[in-house]
Amino acid sequence: MTRSVKPDLIDHLRREQANAVRLYLQYKGYHWNVAGPLFHDLHQMFDAHATQVFETIDPLAERQRMLGAVAGYTLEDVRAASSLAEEATLPTSPREMIERLREAHREIILGLKRGFDRAEEDGDPGTADLFATTVQEHEKMEWFLRETLEGASPLLEAAGAPAGAARPPAPRAAP
Ligand SMILES: [Fe+2]
Protein backbone atom coordinates (compact mmCIF):
# COMPACT_ATOMS: atom_id res chain seq x y z
CA MET A 1 0.00 0.00 0.00
CA THR A 2 1.32 3.42 -0.95
CA ARG A 3 1.14 6.05 1.77
CA SER A 4 -0.50 9.28 0.74
CA VAL A 5 1.56 12.48 0.61
CA LYS A 6 0.87 14.81 3.52
CA PRO A 7 1.94 18.21 2.23
CA ASP A 8 2.18 20.05 5.51
CA LEU A 9 4.20 17.39 7.31
CA ILE A 10 6.44 17.10 4.27
CA ASP A 11 7.01 20.85 4.40
CA HIS A 12 8.26 20.53 7.98
CA LEU A 13 10.68 17.79 6.94
CA ARG A 14 11.87 19.78 3.91
CA ARG A 15 12.45 22.89 5.97
CA GLU A 16 14.46 21.06 8.62
CA GLN A 17 16.49 19.17 6.02
CA ALA A 18 17.35 22.50 4.36
CA ASN A 19 18.08 24.15 7.71
CA ALA A 20 20.45 21.31 8.61
CA VAL A 21 22.35 21.78 5.33
CA ARG A 22 22.63 25.52 6.03
CA LEU A 23 23.75 24.97 9.63
CA TYR A 24 26.28 22.34 8.55
CA LEU A 25 27.88 24.86 6.17
CA GLN A 26 27.76 27.59 8.83
CA TYR A 27 29.60 25.34 11.30
CA LYS A 28 32.20 24.42 8.69
CA GLY A 29 32.67 28.08 7.80
CA TYR A 30 33.33 28.94 11.43
CA HIS A 31 35.55 25.86 11.86
CA TRP A 32 37.72 27.18 9.03
CA ASN A 33 37.68 30.85 9.91
CA VAL A 34 37.75 31.03 13.70
CA ALA A 35 40.82 32.59 15.31
CA GLY A 36 41.92 33.85 18.71
CA PRO A 37 43.02 32.39 22.07
CA LEU A 38 40.29 29.73 22.05
CA PHE A 39 41.09 28.68 18.48
CA HIS A 40 41.83 25.03 19.22
CA ASP A 41 38.73 24.35 21.34
CA LEU A 42 36.34 26.22 19.07
CA HIS A 43 37.87 24.80 15.87
CA GLN A 44 37.30 21.30 17.29
CA MET A 45 33.83 21.94 18.70
CA PHE A 46 32.57 23.55 15.49
CA ASP A 47 33.76 20.54 13.51
CA ALA A 48 32.22 18.03 15.92
CA HIS A 49 28.91 19.88 15.76
CA ALA A 50 29.14 20.07 11.95
CA THR A 51 29.36 16.27 11.88
CA GLN A 52 26.42 15.92 14.27
CA VAL A 53 24.30 18.28 12.17
CA PHE A 54 25.36 16.52 8.94
CA GLU A 55 24.14 13.20 10.31
CA THR A 56 20.64 14.62 10.83
CA ILE A 57 20.22 15.43 7.12
CA ASP A 58 19.84 11.90 5.75
CA PRO A 59 17.00 10.70 8.01
CA LEU A 60 15.04 13.92 7.36
CA ALA A 61 15.38 13.40 3.58
CA GLU A 62 14.62 9.66 3.68
CA ARG A 63 11.53 10.24 5.80
CA GLN A 64 10.15 12.36 2.96
CA ARG A 65 10.59 9.40 0.60
CA MET A 66 8.84 7.09 3.06
CA LEU A 67 5.89 9.48 3.08
CA GLY A 68 5.79 9.41 -0.72
CA ALA A 69 7.45 12.75 -1.53
CA VAL A 70 10.61 13.62 -3.44
CA ALA A 71 13.58 14.74 -1.34
CA GLY A 72 15.20 17.92 -2.62
CA TYR A 73 18.96 18.11 -3.05
CA THR A 74 19.94 21.19 -5.06
CA LEU A 75 21.17 24.49 -3.61
CA GLU A 76 17.97 26.06 -4.91
CA ASP A 77 15.93 23.48 -2.99
CA VAL A 78 17.87 24.37 0.16
CA ARG A 79 17.44 28.09 -0.39
CA ALA A 80 13.71 27.73 -1.03
CA ALA A 81 12.95 25.47 1.93
CA SER A 82 15.21 26.89 4.67
CA SER A 83 13.86 29.24 7.32
CA LEU A 84 17.34 30.40 8.35
CA ALA A 85 18.51 33.79 7.12
CA GLU A 86 21.36 33.83 4.62
CA GLU A 87 24.58 34.99 6.27
CA ALA A 88 25.95 38.00 4.45
CA THR A 89 29.12 38.53 6.48
CA LEU A 90 31.53 36.50 8.58
CA PRO A 91 31.22 37.20 12.34
CA THR A 92 33.98 39.41 13.71
CA SER A 93 34.52 37.54 17.01
CA PRO A 94 34.12 34.02 18.40
CA ARG A 95 31.34 35.41 20.61
CA GLU A 96 29.40 36.48 17.54
CA MET A 97 29.97 33.07 15.92
CA ILE A 98 28.54 31.32 18.97
CA GLU A 99 25.62 33.72 19.24
CA ARG A 100 24.71 33.23 15.59
CA LEU A 101 24.93 29.45 15.97
CA ARG A 102 22.72 29.52 19.05
CA GLU A 103 20.19 31.59 17.13
CA ALA A 104 20.18 29.03 14.31
CA HIS A 105 19.77 26.14 16.76
CA ARG A 106 16.91 27.92 18.50
CA GLU A 107 15.13 28.49 15.17
CA ILE A 108 15.61 24.82 14.27
CA ILE A 109 14.46 23.61 17.70
CA LEU A 110 11.22 25.60 17.33
CA GLY A 111 10.69 24.22 13.83
CA LEU A 112 11.30 20.65 14.96
CA LYS A 113 8.80 21.07 17.78
CA ARG A 114 6.22 22.38 15.31
CA GLY A 115 6.95 19.39 13.08
CA PHE A 116 6.58 17.04 16.05
CA ASP A 117 3.17 18.53 16.91
CA ARG A 118 2.03 18.18 13.31
CA ALA A 119 3.20 14.54 13.12
CA GLU A 120 1.28 13.76 16.30
CA GLU A 121 -1.84 15.44 14.90
CA ASP A 122 -1.44 13.28 11.79
CA GLY A 123 -1.10 10.12 13.88
CA ASP A 124 2.43 9.52 12.54
CA PRO A 125 4.59 8.31 15.45
CA GLY A 126 7.55 7.48 13.19
CA THR A 127 7.91 11.05 11.96
CA ALA A 128 7.16 12.42 15.44
CA ASP A 129 9.98 10.25 16.81
CA LEU A 130 12.39 11.52 14.15
CA PHE A 131 11.62 15.12 15.10
CA ALA A 132 11.96 14.25 18.80
CA THR A 133 15.33 12.57 18.29
CA THR A 134 16.63 15.41 16.13
CA VAL A 135 15.50 18.10 18.57
CA GLN A 136 17.55 16.44 21.32
CA GLU A 137 20.68 16.71 19.15
CA HIS A 138 20.09 20.42 18.63
CA GLU A 139 19.30 21.05 22.28
CA LYS A 140 22.57 19.39 23.26
CA MET A 141 24.62 21.46 20.81
CA GLU A 142 22.86 24.64 21.91
CA TRP A 143 23.73 23.78 25.52
CA PHE A 144 27.43 23.31 24.63
CA LEU A 145 27.44 26.72 22.94
CA ARG A 146 25.67 28.38 25.86
CA GLU A 147 28.15 26.96 28.37
CA THR A 148 31.07 28.03 26.21
CA LEU A 149 29.69 31.53 26.04
CA GLU A 150 29.23 31.76 29.80
CA GLY A 151 32.45 30.07 30.80
CA ALA A 152 34.98 31.97 28.72
CA SER A 153 33.53 35.40 28.06
CA PRO A 154 36.66 37.61 28.01
CA LEU A 155 38.56 35.26 25.72
CA LEU A 156 35.69 35.22 23.24
CA GLU A 157 36.03 38.94 22.54
CA ALA A 158 39.36 38.46 20.79
CA ALA A 159 39.43 38.62 17.01
CA GLY A 160 37.35 35.81 15.54
CA ALA A 161 38.70 35.91 12.05
CA PRO A 162 42.15 36.89 10.83
CA ALA A 163 42.36 40.67 11.13
CA GLY A 164 42.03 42.35 7.76
CA ALA A 165 41.41 39.06 5.99
CA ALA A 166 39.53 39.36 2.74
CA ARG A 167 35.92 38.35 3.13
CA PRO A 168 34.20 36.14 0.59
CA PRO A 169 31.92 38.07 -1.75
CA ALA A 170 28.43 38.76 -0.42
CA PRO A 171 25.78 36.36 -1.72
CA ARG A 172 23.83 37.43 -4.78
CA ALA A 173 20.38 38.81 -4.13
CA ALA A 174 17.66 36.23 -4.59
CA PRO A 175 16.00 36.61 -8.01
FE1 LIG B 1 38.87 20.55 9.36
Boltz pocket constraint, residues with backbone or C-beta under 6 A from the ligand:
constraints:
  - pocket:
      binder: B
      contacts: [[A, 31], [A, 47]]
      max_distance: 6.0
